[in-house]
Amino acid sequence: MVKALSGSLSFVAATLLGACGSGAGKLAAPAPIASTTAIVGANLWDGTGHPMVSNAVTLVEGDRILCAGAMGECTIPAGARIIDAQGQFLIPGLIDSHVHLLFLTNGSAGEELALDLRDLLAQGVTTVRDMGTDPAALLARVNAIQTAPRVYVMQLVAGRRFFFNGFHPTQTARGTVYRQPPAMAMQALGWRPVVYARGDNADSVVAAARAAGAMGIKLYAQLDSGSVRELAAAAHRAGMPVWGHAWVQPTSVLEQATAGQDGVVHAAGLAGELFTVEERDTLIRDGDLQSATARVATGESAHDPRILAVLDTLASRGTMFEPTLDATRHSVAYYDSRRRHIPSIQEDYVRAASAFGMEVTREAVRHGVGISAGSDHVAFGPVRDRPSLLGELQLLVDSIALTPTAALLAATRDAARAIGGDPSRRIGTIEPGHLADLVLLSKNPLENIRNLESVEWVMRGGRLWRPGQLRSGIALR
Ligand SMILES: [Zn+2]
């Protein structure tokens, strides 16, 4: 194979020389293909927390970063491929720590999925974490796609009531109503939640998740605090992170954090802290949960001592928090845009969740809780209706008053920490030995977070694309 390849390369070289008319009867040896790429002259923001370095040199070899620093700190090897980035801005590839890619019923399993992944890459997103899916089915699809961010997947776990509640017929004024359990709606999307009841073998749930390709578990609903503790301990024994929906009725966020969970998602879910233990245990059906939340969640109740106590616990334990503000903004916009306006339980819930979640996130920042920028992006529907990482970062800056630097850390270094496990040691910052996941911008994102839209090119593991190539469907190196 090697012989045949070098033979054909000589043939190409000879043909090219002939075509140029410069052949003097003697063949020049073909130039070796550069194994090192040097990105020269950029303003380097490496995501470690260090200030920006101007006129930097960043060396990439294969899929790794070899060196990154001021001119003179990194020696450019002879023959390196040089990328001139004078006056531009080099940052780590962005990480969206909360997406949902697989929707069989909405068609995001085939072409739609491939286009969504390309679009994410064109936005500078080089890593995503899917927070609810069928791990094996999604990974099989993603692995068949060359042009995509890195995809890490969590295994959903929920309690028995999530799988079986709803089979019982209910008598109403209009007759007998049969409802389907929420797990069935989720399964119809093509997702694969796993059931867990207290005392089940948590280690085998975790082992099955790993076998399916998941790198962690996400607790979803109807888990008591004992189950949360058992699952968190089992996942940690296996070296896997445990995240959870805030909250997993009946277990509160406070109980999730003290059980050792690594992170919680959705700011609005902290409203669960405002119910008593007995109330929490009765809020099983979605409608009941939504109307109860709409009743207690307000801009004022976000400052309730019970909420602040939870935030202090998250901060002191290092439990991360993913507010998913852009998803809530999209839900509010949906109700705002309706022509016929009939308020529903869902609308009341969404509006309450929005006001409450925004205030809770401000308090979380004030209390020093680690924030990860996850958008709850979905891979189907009109693009304007999909929550995005850029939308989440804009809200963190505009509405929560994070600096652009702090917001960017939430989508790089801290999002890598949120993902945890082995990837957290290889992505999120531009450091020697880390994967070469980089974004070059023409404008400074630390001055205005919207400058993240000025993507010149994006690199994933040393492979480089320009947004135009990705969006026109032509993938070039
Ligand atoms: Zn989600």
Boltz pocket constraint, residues with backbone or C-beta under 6 A from the ligand:
constraints:
  - pocket:
      binder: B
      contacts: [[A, 98], [A, 99], [A, 100], [A, 131], [A, 132], [A, 376]]
      max_distance: 6.0
